[in-house]
């Protein structure tokens, strides 16, 4: 089965998102372990206060915050290595 460029991009994106989520989860789990606390070190990016758009008929609220930790970066690197073997 040949993987086209478009399919390859979507598969890579899915691998990266899975690596970020699994890495973030492992970072949260390692937060209470003394010698693994560094895995949960990171920063938050995004909108701290949501933006509201009130059209009187429809009210929309937009907000996005991303927490990037060391564990999620490690998860992304591992997911790229797995993608290359895939």
C-alpha angles and dihedrals in degrees: 000000000000118000113218122214092256093051090045091055093051093046090050090049091051091048091049094049091048090050092050094048096045092044091049091049091050089048090054091049092049093051094096096044108095100217094041099050090106090070091068095049110116149111138261120233129187141047112341091189118042119239115235125205113194115193093169090239095048129025118200125189120195125195137148130177125175123195112204114192135175089255092055090051090051088047091053092050092050091047090053090051090049090048091053090053091045 
